[in-house]
Amino acid sequence: MENKMYSKLLFSICIPLFCGCSAVKYVKPLDKKQHAASATMGGPLISYGTAVIPIPFLTANYGYGIDSTLTGFASLNVTSALYGNLQTELGATKQITKQNIYIPAISITPVANIIYRNKSAYKFYPQLAVNAFWEYGKHKNLVYLSCDNWFELSGKRAFDIKQENHWIFMPSLGHSFAGKKWNFNIEIKVIAPNLSNEKLVVDYQSPFRKHGAFGIYLGYTYKF
């Protein structure tokens, strides 16, 4: 019984902030029939003793270029899996418009985010990111802005408490250094600034003090 209660608390209170545990997967689609394997390390900043560190979430991802404007992908949060929580994402990135000098290209990324611990603790979050990106230089490096939106479908939290928050948003800023076969990515993210971070099991650090968290992520992608 205690384990079930703990699982419900974990998923109803902590997951809304943990859901920012990975960076945006693809802002610009891959080339047609191109494959990509990537790993991302990082997460929300927390107080750890006297230091402030990012939660070391490790995420593995695979993507495939369906055509030049559409990429499908799947990812697994490796750190969560090691602690008994399956967290996976299935999604796609579709480019809507091309860059016009200083006007950015626009893409959207719909995602099905599935989190499972046991029969008493599981969640499904529909997710939609809207991305704006600029390419520059001969290597086509990338600067991007993104707003990731998660939607809470459940009307109840643990212990039949009414769910007050059905929209979780996460604006981010990133840069991708591009090579022929690889990309190196750095991203900063403001996670759920509309949600309180008080009375949780960890002390999140946020520019909004009592709301949300601030995340830092490093990623490496190999294209083939």
C-alpha positions in Angstrom: 0.0 0.0 0.0 2.8 2.4 0.9 4.5 1.7 -2.4 1.3 2.5 -4.3 0.8 5.7 -2.4 4.5 6.7 -3.1 4.1 6.0 -6.8 1.0 8.1 -7.0 2.7 11.0 -5.3 5.7 10.7 -7.5 3.7 10.8 -10.7 1.1 13.4 -9.7 3.5 15.9 -8.0 7.1 15.4 -9.2 6.5 14.3 -12.9 5.2 17.7 -14.0 8.6 19.2 -13.4 10.6 16.0 -14.2 8.9 16.0 -17.6 11.4 18.6 -18.8 14.2 16.0 -18.3 15.3 16.1 -21.9 16.1 18.6 -24.6 14.0 19.2 -27.8 14.6 16.2 -30.0 14.6 17.6 -33.5 14.0 21.3 -34.5 15.1 20.9 -38.1 14.1 17.6 -39.8 16.8 15.2 -41.0 17.5 14.7 -44.7 15.3 12.2 -46.5 16.2 8.6 -45.5 18.9 9.9 -43.1 19.3 8.1 -39.7 20.4 9.7 -36.5 21.4 8.3 -33.1 21.8 10.7 -30.2 22.3 11.0 -26.5 21.4 14.0 -24.2 22.6 14.6 -20.7 21.1 17.1 -18.3 18.0 18.2 -16.6 16.4 20.7 -14.1 18.8 22.4 -11.7 18.5 21.4 -8.0 20.3 22.3 -4.8 22.6 19.5 -3.8 24.3 20.3 -0.5 25.9 23.7 -1.0 26.1 23.2 -4.8 23.6 23.7 -7.6 23.7 20.9 -10.2 21.5 19.6 -13.1 19.7 16.3 -12.5 21.9 13.9 -14.6 19.1 12.5 -16.8 20.5 10.5 -19.8 18.2 10.2 -22.8 18.8 8.0 -25.9 17.1 8.8 -29.1 16.8 7.5 -32.7 15.4 9.5 -35.6 14.7 8.8 -39.3 14.1 11.3 -42.1 10.8 10.3 -43.7 11.3 13.1 -46.2 13.1 16.4 -46.3 10.5 18.1 -44.2 9.4 15.3 -41.9 11.4 13.3 -39.3 10.0 10.5 -37.0 11.8 9.7 -33.7 11.6 7.6 -30.6 13.5 8.1 -27.3 14.1 6.5 -23.9 15.0 8.1 -20.7 17.8 5.8 -19.6 18.2 7.2 -16.0 14.5 6.9 -15.3 14.6 3.3 -16.6 17.5 2.4 -14.2 15.2 3.5 -11.3 12.2 1.5 -12.4 10.4 4.2 -14.4 9.8 3.6 -18.1 9.7 7.0 -19.9 9.5 7.0 -23.7 8.6 9.4 -26.4 7.2 8.8 -29.9 6.9 11.7 -32.2 7.7 13.6 -35.4 9.0 17.0 -36.5 7.4 18.7 -39.5 8.9 21.8 -41.0 6.2 24.3 -42.0 8.1 27.2 -43.5 11.7 27.9 -44.7 14.1 30.5 -43.4 14.0 33.8 -45.2 17.2 35.7 -44.3 16.4 36.9 -40.7 12.9 35.4 -40.6 13.3 32.0 -39.0 12.1 28.6 -40.4 9.2 27.2 -38.4 8.6 23.6 -37.4 6.2 21.7 -35.1 6.9 18.6 -33.0 3.8 16.5 -31.8 4.8 13.8 -29.3 3.2 11.0 -27.3 5.0 10.9 -24.0 4.5 7.7 -22.0 5.6 7.3 -18.3 5.1 4.0 -16.5 6.1 2.7 -13.1 3.5 0.1 -12.3 -0.3 -0.4 -12.7 -0.9 2.2 -10.0 1.5 4.8 -11.5 1.4 5.6 -15.2 0.9 8.7 -17.3 0.3 9.7 -20.9 1.0 13.3 -21.9 0.2 14.6 -25.4 2.9 17.1 -26.2 3.4 19.8 -28.9 6.5 21.9 -29.5 6.5 24.9 -31.7 10.0 25.7 -33.0 11.7 28.7 -34.8 15.2 28.2 -36.1 18.0 30.0 -38.0 20.8 28.4 -39.9 24.1 30.3 -40.4 27.6 29.7 -41.7 29.0 27.2 -44.2 28.4 24.3 -41.8 24.8 25.3 -41.3 25.0 25.7 -37.5 21.6 26.2 -35.9 20.2 28.7 -33.3 16.6 27.9 -32.2 13.8 29.0 -29.9 11.2 26.5 -28.9 8.1 26.3 -26.7 7.2 22.8 -25.6 3.6 22.3 -24.4 2.5 19.3 -22.3 -1.2 18.6 -21.7 -2.5 16.9 -18.5 -5.6 14.8 -19.4 -6.4 13.5 -15.9 -9.0 15.3 -13.9 -7.6 14.0 -10.6 -4.2 13.9 -8.8 -3.3 11.4 -6.1 -5.8 10.8 -3.3 -8.6 12.1 -5.6 -7.4 15.7 -5.4 -8.7 17.9 -8.2 -6.1 18.5 -11.0 -5.8 22.2 -11.3 -3.1 22.4 -14.0 -3.8 21.0 -17.5 -1.2 22.9 -19.4 2.6 22.8 -18.8 4.8 24.9 -21.0 8.6 25.1 -21.4 10.3 27.8 -23.4 13.9 27.0 -24.5 16.9 28.5 -26.3 19.4 26.3 -28.0 22.4 26.1 -30.3 23.6 23.2 -32.5 27.1 23.0 -33.9 26.9 21.0 -37.1 29.3 18.7 -38.9 28.8 16.2 -41.8 28.2 13.3 -39.6 27.6 14.8 -36.2 25.9 17.6 -34.2 26.8 19.0 -30.8 23.9 20.7 -29.0 23.5 22.9 -25.9 20.1 24.0 -24.7 18.7 26.0 -21.7 15.1 25.7 -20.7 12.6 27.2 -18.3 10.5 24.3 -17.1 6.9 24.7 -16.1 7.0 28.4 -14.8 3.3 28.2 -14.3 3.6 25.4 -11.6 4.7 25.7 -8.0 8.0 24.0 -7.1 7.3 24.1 -3.3 6.8 21.0 -1.1 8.4 18.7 -3.6 11.0 16.0 -2.8 13.9 18.0 -4.4 14.7 21.7 -4.2 14.4 23.0 -7.8 16.3 26.2 -8.8 14.3 28.6 -10.9 14.5 32.3 -12.1 10.9 32.5 -10.9 11.9 31.4 -7.3 8.8 29.4 -6.2 7.7 28.4 -9.6 9.1 26.0 -12.2 12.8 25.1 -12.7 15.7 25.9 -14.9 17.3 23.2 -17.1 20.6 22.8 -18.9 21.3 20.0 -21.5 24.2 18.8 -23.6 23.6 16.5 -26.6 25.6 14.7 -29.2 24.0 13.3 -32.5 25.6 11.0 -35.0 24.0 11.0 -38.5 24.3 8.1 -41.0 
